């Protein structure tokens, strides 16, 4: 599964980006409920598994990088696994960040940071990109 965050707009308020795609490769969204529905719970489990896999891939990559005898094939395999894991982790972060922005509260754990309060008021602000494409932190 591939995720290109530059080609996936933040969902409308009340929709959740799911950790899987349609048969044609388009993103899947769930009309958000209180998070207790079967699909919401399944999405939570899949996202948790993706994050656990990412941690395992990170540890494996660290071992390969620390092995001075690692050949090009081992390095390539570690990089490909890292790319897949990072892609999944970005999708999880976007999905969870979009849902945090949907909350109707303006309170934030990071009240002392101006950009944190803006992200709640403006759901798109944490996913803004510069003209070059990389993400930028608002503020």
N, C-alpha and C positions, 0 to 999 in steps of 0.2 A: 504494500500500500504506500502510495506516495502522497505527500502533503506539501503543497507550495503555498505558504501563507501569503505571498504577494498576490495570488490569484483567488483567495478565499476572503471575501468581505466579512467583517464582523456580522453576525446574524442580527435580525431585528430583535428588539427586546422581547423576552419571553421564549426565545428559541435557544436550544442548546446544540452546539456542534458535537456530533457523536464521533467516537474513535474508529469509525468505519465509513466506507463509501458505498455508493450505489453500484449496481452492476456496470454502469457506464462510466464509473470513476468520479462521479460528482459527489460533493460532500453531503452527508446526511445530517438532518437537523431533527430535533425532537421538541415538540411544543412543551415547554417547561412546566412541570407541576411542582409539587413540594419535594420532589426527588425520591418519592417512595414507590413510584411505578416500576413495573418489571423491567422495562427498557432502560429507565434511568439507573436502576440498580445494576443491570448488566453492563451498562456503559461505565459505571464506577469501577466494577470489577476489572473490565478490560483496561481501563486507564491505570489502575493500580498495578496490573500485570506489566503493562508497558513501562512504567517507571521502575519496577523491580528489574525487568530485563535491561533497561538502560544502565542501572547501577552495576549489574553483572558484566555488561559489555565494557563499561568504563574500567572495571577492575581487570578484565582480561586485556584490554588495550594497554593498561599501565604495565602489565607483565611483559607484553610484547615489546613495548618501548624500552623497558629495562633490560631486555635480552640483547646484548651486543651481537649475538650470533643469529638474530632473526633475519630471515631473508626477505626479499621483495614480496613474495607471495604471502608471507605471514603478515607483513605490514599492510599490504593491500586488503587482506581479509579483515584485519582489525579496523582499518579505516572505513571499509564498507559497512561493517557492523555498527561502528560508531555513528556513521551517517544515518543509518536506519533508526537507531535509538534516539539520536538527536531530533530527527524528523518527528518521531512519535512524541517525544517530550515537548516539543514546540506545540504540537496539536493539543496535547493535554493542557499546557499552559494557556493557550488561546481559549480553549473551551472553558476552563475554570475562571480565567480572567474576565471573559465576557459575562459569565454568570455573576461574578462578584460585582461587576459594573451595573448589572440589572437590578441589584438590590435597591430598594427605595430609601435606604438610609444614607446619610452623608457622613456618618461617623466612619473613622478609619483607625486601624491600629497604628498607623504612621501619621497621626494628626500633625506632627511637627514638620512634615514634608509637604510643601505646597503642591507638588505634582500628585501626591497620593489623593488629596481631596479633589483635584481636578479629574482624576481618572474615574471617580465615582459619579461626578456630575456629567462627564463626557465619556460614554462607554467606548468610544473609538480611540481615545487619547493614548492608551497604552499600546496600540497597534499602529500608530502613525509611522510612516517611513519617509526617509528623505528621497530626493529625486533619484538617487543612485539605487534605492531599494532597501538598504539596511535599516533596521529598526532604530528609532531614536526615542529617548526618554523625554517626555514632555517637560516643559518648565523652563 
